[in-house]
Amino acid sequence: MILTVTANAAIDKRYVVERYGVGQVNRVKSCTANAGGKGINVARVASIVGEKMTATGFLGGHAGKFIDERVAARGIRSDFVWCEGESRTCINIWDEVNEVQTEFLEPGFSVTEADCDRLVEKFCSILPEAKVVTISGSEPKGATSSLYRRMIRVAGDAGIPVLLDTSGKLLEDCLLERPFMIKPNIDEIRQLTHRPMDSREALLRAARDLHDDGIATVVISLGSQGSLVSSQEGVFDVKVPKLETVNSVGCGDSMIAGFAVGISRGLPMEETIRLASAVSAANALRQETGFVLMEDVERLLPQIDIRRIR
């Protein structure tokens, strides 16, 4: 089983409009709503790939009930901590004419120290069943980096790999606990290293430095340009095929899902990278955020170009 943590879950709404105009009345051609938040996207995609999943984190209010029901409807075990307040809603607007996405992300409710203690307690109760843990996204208002750090520490002590996908000061603080894997993008690696990162070689050096500092697997995601991976099994430069992107939101979460599945199954790193890259690319082909079709994944697998550098 793979355990995902989403401390800042949301209802994800996607609006499709013909042309989005600021300060104008915009009529929506279609609207979809789903359970969201980065870790929930991870759980949904990994479940589609065939893994048994449990999702935890914080939920609240009527929106929380919607999220809980949608998670369970996907065949994912939903085991969240319930809090006072209303879970957030995040809106993605797709402009068909200009082919541009605009996002509005609500901050979400505040949690208390007692709420954080309850989540860590629940995490510890589920952990013995897990082969892999993913912790994704920002911490909610009222929480500090100690929430994630406590969970990373407990999992590490139990020998269970943690895949951490967050950014900024929170990522920097959590590196002190040496999670098994991190997946920064270019902006996040610049923030983390305070370097310009103006070439693929500079990015590779940064990945190797972080690996040498105790992070077993460092994945620098480059969107349509693929990724760079520094791991215990080698350093890899990964290219993905050019695609007609439908919705790029959730591709990073899908990549985390692919890595979690590969690690859970004990696949060699190169096979894990291939799976994660194909799953991430497959997400871009579908309108629903954090969703793939296995037929797309299978078609893309042989198209992933992996070059081992060392």
Helices and strands as residue ranges (DSSP letters): E 2-6, E 10-17, E 28-36, H 38-49, E 53-59, H 61-73, E 77-78, E 81-82, E 88-95, E 100-105, H 113-126, G 127-129, E 132-136, H 146-157, E 162-165, H 168-174, G 175-177, E 181-182, H 186-193, H 200-212, E 217-221, G 223-225, E 227-231, E 234-239, H 251-264, H 269-283, H 294-300, G 301-303, E 305-308
